[in-house]
């Protein structure tokens, strides 16, 4: 069978290896045969609830095997799953839920009280508890009341399947609509001797520890399922638990962001864990300091692969393979790597023309993994997906003569803290509403733990005394904790260019000038 949709992926392995393990979660083991039957029941239940192909459902909860059953069952029904970042503040969650147009909301046990509160303004009758009852029922009963026969819905590779919300340049998250083919096309393309690190076997075991509302948290288990491997699902990242899982489950492939890798490798018992089965650690979302890479290479003893991509590209489109990782450091380790098979990368100048090697411009991407668009935002989609099938990343960088991609700066001033993307506008909108604030600019400053953390630079109204803690508390009630400024500095005037735009690069410079580059 040709795997062209996420539903085909489940059907294919269920037919070939029905007793092979697909998922493990907190003592539960799900075989591929069971996963096929249960996802059929989910599809049947969605149809019984009145949902049609193209409709949306939302999930607010931490990782679980049930979440992936829901997502894959919805995929079989042609229904789009919109996972919500549970770290967001209630007003942000309410916005995402409303924007998604979801007809059903599935809620994890940690968020039952939030689901019942008026903050979300979602009808109780359409709310289903993943592990405990809500007015719409509980997931297992809702699923098990249905036939396990395949619905037979005609789903195409180009149909939408997942809607992930990413930080917005204007302060409101945008729904990135991804198709079946966005997730699967590059899987089919990656083969050959140069990509041995991407070869999977039936005996591979992947640890799914990243949150399922991120493209990596979704895409990594899907990669395991595509290859018929076992995905060990972790409810929430915990560095001690990760070490236990690696040893107990004989994990062979692991995906982490550098901040999480640092927490794991520096656990006291990391030196006594058996990592002999661990083949590769994949990392991305933010640069990794060379000292951390050296430490991780010494402790884990595995190969390392750096990934570069975006939510808008359904994850990784560029990779720096193990052969380019050198604990002594080298020029290529300053790069994000080379485009994966099936991916074209160019660097454009201000006139939209491709620049020669070595010249800095905006990185643009053309591949089958480029998103369908931003949900309900035609102009934002047109600004990002441009003529010729290219996607504008907003990242500035250059290509070297060998095709390696070097990230030079972020055109949109995005802050990456612990692998989470944060746009300054999100922070500024939250802080600006405080009655003491006349102007505010948000920037990323160095953090040993998170890579970057948010700092607010504030101009106060006349006669007001500085009170950074009050401003931080004000923001915390309006945006997620990881977006909330960790510190506040005060200025009389913010630097601006001739057109009045805040010069965030100038603000950042004094905080970063003493910090060496990430891979020096």
N, C-alpha and C positions, 0 to 999 in steps of 0.2 A: 504494500500500500504506500502511495506517495503521501508524505506528511505535508499538507498545504494549509491546514488550520490547526488550532490548538486542540480541537475536538478529535481530529484525525490522529494526533499525537497519542492521545489516551487510547483510542480504539486500536491503533496499530500494535502497541505493546501489550494490550490486554489480549489480543488475538494470538500474538506470538509467544508471550511469556506471562500468562495470567497469574501465576503464583509468585512471580518476582516482586520484590518489595519496591514500592514506589515512594512511600512516605513513612517516617517515624516521627511521632510527637507524643511526648509525655506518657510513654508506656503503650501507646496505640501504634499498631503497625497496619498499614494499608497496602495491599497488593495492587498490581495494575489491573487485575480482574475486578477487584472490589472498587477501585477508583473509577473504572468505566461504568459499572452499574450505579454507583452512587451519583456520579455526575449526570447520568441519564435521568435519575430521579429528580435531581435539582432542576434540570431542564424541564421535566414534566411539571414540577411544582411551579415554576415560573410561568409556564403556559397556563396552568390552572388558575393562577393569580391574575390572569388577564394581560400579562406582558407579551409584547410582540417583538420581532426582530428590530433592532435599533433603539429599543427602550433602554433606560438606564436603571441600574441599582447602585446603592452605595454601601460601603462597609466601613464601620468605625470600630476598630479593634486591633489588638496586637496579633502577632503571627499565630496561626494554628493550622492544623491539617484541614479543619473545616473551611477556613478561608480559601484555601486552594481548591477544595471541592466546589465551593460556591463559584469561584472565578471560572473554573473549567466547565462546570455545568452551565453557567450562563453563556460561555463561549459556544457550547453545543446548541443553545437555543437562539443564538444570534443576538443575545442581550449583552450590553456593555457594562462592565464593572468599574465603578469609580471609588477606589479606596481613599479614605480621608486620613490625612496626617493627624494622628491622635495627640500629637504634641502641640497642636495649634490651640490658641485661646478660644473660648466658646464663640465670640463674635466671628472669628475667622472660620470656624467649623460651620457655623450657620450659613455664612456666605457660600462656602464650597458646596454644601448640601443643596442650597437653593439653586446655585448656578448649574449643578449637575443635572437638574430636572429628574432626579431619581424618583421612582415610583415605590420602591421598597428600600428600607434602611435595615441593615443587619448590624447588630451591636454586640461587641465583646463584653465579657463580664465586668471588666474594669470601668465601663462607661455607661452602666445601666442607669445610674442616678442622673447623669448628664442627658441621656436619652429621654428621661421622664421630665426633665426641667423645661420650663417655657423658653429657655435660651435658644433651643434649636427650632422651635415652632414647626415640628414635623408631626403629622397625624399618628397617634398611637396605634391605630388599627393597622398601619403599614410598617410597624416596627417589629422586627423579629430578633430575639436574643440568640446569639450563637451558642451559648452554653447554659443559659438560664432563661426562663420564660419572660416574655414581654407581651403586651396586648395582642400582637400579631402571632404569638406562639413562640416555640423554641425551634431551633434549626433542625435538630434530629427528627422531631415529630413532624415538622413541616415537610422534610425531605422524605421520610420513610412511609408517609401515607400515599406515595405515588408509585406508579409502575417503573420497573427498571428497564423498560424497553426504550431503545433509542428513538427520539422524536423524528429524526430524519429531516430536520430543517436544512434547507439548502444554504449553506454558509460559504462565502467565497473568501479567498485569501485577502482581498482588498476591503473586506468588511471591518468596521471598527470592533474592537474587543475589550480594550482597556482605556480608561480616561484618567490620567494621572495629573494631579494639580502641582504646578510649579510656581515658585515665587514670581511675582509680577513686578515689572519695571514701574508701574504706576501705584503699587502698593496692594493690589488685589490679585490673588492667585489666578492663574489661567489653566483651563483644562486642556491638556495635551491629549489629543485623540490618536491612538495607535491601533493599527490593524494587525490581523493575524500574521500577514507577511512581514510587517515591520519586525516582529519578534523572530520569525523563522528563516527569512531569506539569507541572512548572514550565517546562520547555523549551517545551511546547506553549502555555502561557499567556502567555509574554512576547512581546508584539508591540505595534504601535502607535507613534505618533510620540513618546511619552514614553520609549520604550525603544530608540531608534535605536542606542544603544551595544551592544545585544544582538542586533542583526541581523547575520547571517552570510551571506557569499556563497561560491560555489564556489571563489573565488580566495583566500579567507582562509587564513592560515597561523598556527597557534597553537604556541607553544613550551611543551612539557610538561616543566618543570624541577623541579617540586615532587615529593617522594617519593610513590610509588604506594601507600604504606600509610596516607596521609592522605586524608580525604574530598576535599580540593582536588586532590590528586595523581591521584586516580581520576576525579573528576567533570569536571575540565578537559578531558582528552583525550576523554572520552565526549561532552562538549558539541561538540567539533570533529567527532567522528564523526557525531553526530546531524545536524549541518548539512552533512555531506558535505565538510568542509574537510580540510586536511592538518595532522596533528599531528606536529611534529618532537620526537621523544622524546630527552631528555637523561638519560644514566645517573645522573648525580649533579650537583647544583647546583655550578657553578663560575662566579664572576663574570666572569672573562676569557672563558670559553667562551660565556657568555650573550651577551656583546657580539658575538663572532664569529658566533654563530647568527643574531642579529638582522639583521646585515648580509648574511651569505651567503645565508640562506634567505628574506630579505625578510619577516621576521615582522610580522604585522599585529595580533596580540593576544597579550598576555602576562599571566600570573598570577604574582605574587610576594607574599611577606610583607614587611613594612617592613624587617626586618633584612637580608633578601636584596637588596631594592631599594637600600639604603644601600651595600652592598658593590659593587653594579654601578655605580651612578652616580658613585662616588668612585674608580673605576679611572682611571689617568692617561690612557688612550686613549679614555675615554668621550666626550670633547669632539670627537673626530675621526670617530666612527662615524656612518654615514648612517642616521638614524632616520626617513627620510621615509615609509617604508611602514608604520610603527608607528602604528596608529589609537588603540588604548586599552591602558592598563595597569590591570589589576584587582588590588586589594590587599585584604588582610584578615588575620584571625587575631589582630591586635593593633593598637592605635592607632598612628597615624603622626604624628610631631612636625611642626609646621607648617614649620619650617626645612627639614626633609628633603623635604617636599612641594614647597616653593618651588624647591629645588635640582633636584628630579626634573622638575618642570614645565619649568624652564628648559633642562635638558639634553635630555630626551626629546622635548619639544614635542608630546606626545600628550594625549589626553583621559584623565582618571583616574576610576576607579569604585571606591568603597569597598564591600566586601561584609561582611555580618554573617550568621553562621549557626553551625551546630554539626554535629558528626558525626551527631547524632541527628536533624537535619533534612536530611540528605543534602547539606549545604553551604548556600549562600547563600539566605536568605529575605528579606533586607533589603538595599537598595542605595542608596548616595548617588551620584547621577549626576554627569557632568562639569559640568553647568550649576550645580551647587552647590559646585564647587571654585573657590576664589578665593585667589590667592597672597597677598592682603592679609589673609585670614582673615575669617570671618563666623560668626554664631551657628550656622548649620546645619552647618558643618564640625565642630562638636563632637558632632554626632549620628552615628548609624550609617546614617541614611538613612530611606527609606520602605519599607513592605512591598511586595514584588513582587506582581504579579497572581497571584491564587489563594492569597494568604497573608493570614490575619487575625492581628493582634497586639492583645493586651490587656495591661493591667497590673493585677495583682491585689493586694489588700490581704491582711492576715493571715486574714481571714474568707473568702477565696476569691472575693470579689466584685470586679468591675471598678471601677477607680478613675478619676476624672475626669482630664482633661488637666492635666499639671503635677505630679501627686502621684506620689511614688516608691513602687514596690512591686515584685513579681516579674513579670518579662516572661514571658508565655505565648504560645504559637504554635499556630495551627490551620491545617494545609495538607495537601495530598496528599503532601508530602515528609516528613512525620513518620514516623519509624522504625516498624518492626513491633514492636520491643522489644529488650530485652537478652537475649542468648542464655543460656537456662537459669536466668534470674534473674527469677522471677515477681514477687517483692516489689519489687525495684528498678524493674521495668517498671511495676507498678501505682502506684508513687510518682511516676513521671515522666509516664506517659500517663494522664491523668485523665478524668473524665466530660466528655462533650461533644466529645471528640476533641481536647482541648487537651494540649499538651506543656509541662511546666514546665521552664524553661531553667536555673533557679538564678541567673540574672542579675537584679540589681536595676536599675531604671531608670524612665523615665517617657516618656509621649507628649506632644508639644506639640499645640497647637490644629490644626496642619496635618498631623498624623499622623506626624511625624518621631520616630524612636525614639532616645532618649538613654540610653546605658548609664551608670548611676550608680556601681555597684559590683558585685562578684561575691559573691553570697550564700554560695557554697561556698568562698570564699577561694582560688580557683584562681590559680596563677601562670602567666603566659604569657611564655615566654622564647624569642625567635627564632621565634615562631609555634607553638611546641610547648606543649601544655597539661600542666601539672604540678600534681597535688594535693598539698597539704602532707603528707597521711597517707603518701604514697609515700616521701617523703624522711624523715619522722619514723620510720617503721617501720625504715628502713635504718640510721639513726643510733642509734636507741634500743638496739639490740642490743650496742653497744660497752660493755664493762664499766665504763668511767669515767663513763657518762652516767646521770644520775638522771631528768632530764626534758629534752624537746626540743620546740621549735616551729620550723616552717619558714615563711618568708615570702618574698615577692618584693620586691627592692629595686631602685632605678634602675640601668640599665645603658645607656650610650651606644650600645653595639653591638647588644645584644639586646633593648632595651626594658626588660626585667626580668631579673634573675638570682636564683638561689636563695641565701638566707642561712639558716643554722641558728642559732637562739638556744638555748644549752645551759646547763642547770643540772648541775654536776658532782657526783659523789658526794663525801662528806667526805674530805679529805686528799689529793685528786687535783690535780695541777698541770695547768693548761690546755695542751693540745697540739692546736691546730686542724688541723694538717696530718695528724695521725694519724686524726682523726675523718673528714676528707675522704677519705683513702685507704680507710678502712673502708667508707664509703658507696659509693665507686666500684666496689668489688668486688661490690656487691649490686644496684645500680640503674644505669640508663643514665647516660652521661657528662653529658648535658644536664640531668638531674635532680639530679646530685651538687652539693652546696653549693659555691659558689665561695668562700665565706668563712664563718667561724664567730665569733660573739660569745658572751660568757658573762655570765650573770646569776645572782644569788643566788636569786631567786624569779620565776617567770613570772606575769604579771598574769592574773587569772581573774575571771569574774563570780560571782554568788552561787551558781550551780549548779555551779561548778567548771570551766566551759568556758574555754579559753585565749582571751584577747582579742587575736587576731592583728591586728585593726585598730589597736589601741593600740601594738602592737609595730612595725607598719609606719610609724606616723605620724611618728616622729622621722627616719626615713630619707627620707621623701617630702616633708616640709614645705617643704624648700628647692627642690623641683623644681616648675616650673610645670606646669600642665595640658597635655595633649598637643597642643591646638590653640589655645593662647593667642596 
